[in-house]
Amino acid sequence: METNRLHIMDTKTKILTINDEIDVRKPAELSYWADKFEVTNVKLKAAVNAAGPSVKAVETYLRKR
């Protein structure tokens, strides 16, 4: 199965690959998704803990909140 990937630049101008799952252990990825979903890092981590790391699952979870 091929995953969707998005390449973004982190704050140190390194390329960050974003997959279909959110890895909250990576600061640049955590910041990217928190900004994308317009939530704090803490709320994003809680959403990942509740819904799992899937971007779609987290998005659905946050919409219901």
Secondary structure, DSSP 8 states (H G I E B T S, - for coil): -----EEEE-TTS-EEEE-SB--TTSHHHHHHHHHHHT--HHHHHHHHHHH-SBHHHHHHHHHT-
